[in-house]
Amino acid sequence: MKQICLLLLASCVIMASCKKKDSSSSGNNNNNNPPTEEDLLKDSVYLYTKEVYLWQDVIPSYDQFNPRQYTGTSELEAAQNEMNAIRALQPLDRFSFVTTDAQSSGLQTGQDVDFGFFIKAASIDQVQPLDSIYWFVTYAYAQSPAGQAGVQRGWYISKINGTPIGYDQPSVDILNTVFFGTGTSAQFEFTKPDGSTTTSTLTKSSYTANSVLYKNVLTAGTKKVGYMVFNQFFGQPSRDELAQTFDYFTAQGIDELVVDLRYNPGGSVETEDTLSDLIAPLSANNQTMYSYVFNQTLQNNQHQLIRNKLGYGDIFKQADNTVIFEKAGTLNLSRVFFIVTNGTASASELLINNLKPYMDVKLIGDTTYGKPVGFFPIPIFTYDIYPISFKTINSAGNADYYKGFAPDRLEADGVDKAWGDVSEPSLADALHYISTGSFGRMAAESNSSRLRGMDETKSTNRALNDNKFSGMFIERKK
């Protein structure tokens, strides 16, 4: 892993595109006009993806695929449509994408430009029928516009720009437009848990997201329980936050650990390795964490485009790409609890998969997303492409968890509860298990109603979340 991180991406800062000569054997310019930058961008998306794609055999020849047929209202949209067409060739690929280099850099730094909070549909009805589904705030980043305005988890949106928001298609359309459209500001009316309302006008602006949304030491029986909400695997800033958090847990002398990954879509595998090293028991030190698997072109050192344009050498052989645990810190836990949902993806699932062979891993919540594959960014002009380029295998040989990890305890997301509230259902389950040694029986009516609400809103929430990043990537080195 250290070799990959240092060598694989050492030269990613070189901005590269496939010139006409890269496709001279197949990239015919039928109208004999000089190729435009957009033409070269679309050629490059095809050629680089064909070379590094994990499932490269499904991609037809240049002439058959005809990358220049894909259009859009912008270069970026045209490239995205082309990548979507490649994804359509492989049903397992829900993930490859194209973005701007600025947005790509933000995945490492945590820098973003938006409102700084997100939402999900949920019901807190305790009896049937489910007649009150609201759009709850799931989290707000501390330094974001929402965080600075005091927006809190557990509030729900009752109006946007004066229009009531409910669980219906017109409301979903408004949410998509406001959160992901070109508009830069909106007036939100929020309803708090006590029924009072507050109104905030928020403007999308630049901020740096914090990965650790919350940390505390709780008590379960005689045990001290470290609890942290870890929201995304950014680069070095996340690793700094993790070091501070585990120093705090160590100083407090925790006996148990609960890591809340319920909204974590993944991110940097280097940061995932850091968290694995902090959580793993001492007995895992120097043992296999996981291995990378690349396609045969990369493994056989036949990647001419990547070599010529980006300087990638003979570094993709599977034998050379095994990551070893390097135990960090002094915590020596025998088990860990993860709170998860179907928004828990990629690097979060890699973390779970890495630790399972070495300690007792308990999952509470809902089945995770199912993304055992990843990518590294390839820069082209002012864009980065992320075609799926590797999968990972843990020390027990587990690799293809495309259906996600099922929880040991199925539980609804207590979106109406603040972080650290011990009555929040998933956290309460973890603390109950630590105190008693079992999850116990559900509170039948209230929990079953919440679970039915979770099932009813799942597809809508996933569609909204699909607008956001989800993945694991090897970092681009500066």
HUSUL-V665852 format. One record per helix or strand of 3 or more residues. SS is the DSSP state (hx for helix, st for strand). FROM is the first residue (numbers start at 1). TO is the last residue. If there is no record, write none. Layout:
ss = {SS & SS}
from = {FROM & FROM}
to = {TO & TO}
This chain:
ss = {hx & hx & hx & hx & hx & hx & hx & st & hx & st & st & st & hx & st & hx & st & st & st & st & st & hx & st & st & hx & hx & st & hx & hx & hx & st & st & hx & st & st & st & st & st & hx & hx & st}
from = {2 & 20 & 37 & 56 & 62 & 67 & 75 & 97 & 101 & 111 & 117 & 133 & 145 & 156 & 169 & 185 & 197 & 205 & 212 & 223 & 236 & 256 & 266 & 269 & 282 & 288 & 296 & 304 & 318 & 322 & 335 & 347 & 360 & 373 & 378 & 383 & 390 & 425 & 444 & 471}
to = {8 & 23 & 52 & 58 & 65 & 69 & 87 & 100 & 109 & 114 & 123 & 140 & 148 & 160 & 180 & 191 & 203 & 208 & 220 & 230 & 252 & 260 & 268 & 279 & 284 & 293 & 299 & 310 & 320 & 324 & 340 & 356 & 365 & 376 & 380 & 386 & 394 & 436 & 465 & 474}
